[in-house]
Amino acid sequence: MLLIRGGPYADHSHVALASGRYYTLLLFLPATIMVMRRPNEGSLPAWLEARIAAWPKWLRGTSVDSGTRSAASHQSTR
């Protein structure tokens, strides 16, 4: 509320700092949480799949065809 009403800020740099904190708390953190809750699965281009074949499975994620998604995975993306 203080940001909207003008608050007790000495100059514009303090307003910019406060608004940056509000944007981080109210916009970026919720968006990051929404993205991170989605499963790390899907298909990749063949050239990229071949390139990361030597990586450990926990780092690569899982490759899922669009027609064979599980019901639990499908529900979590709604």
C-alpha angles and dihedrals in degrees: 000000000000090000092055095045093047095257127206096305120150096209145343094280090063091049090051091050093050093047090050090055091049092049090050094049099040103032116018100039095051091045091049091049091051092051095045092052091062117094118259098237140114143098125300131199111275093245092055093044090054092048095054096039091107094054119102114268094242089059097043097051120211130304113226127182113230092242098049103055115141121244092243091052091047093051093051091059096055 
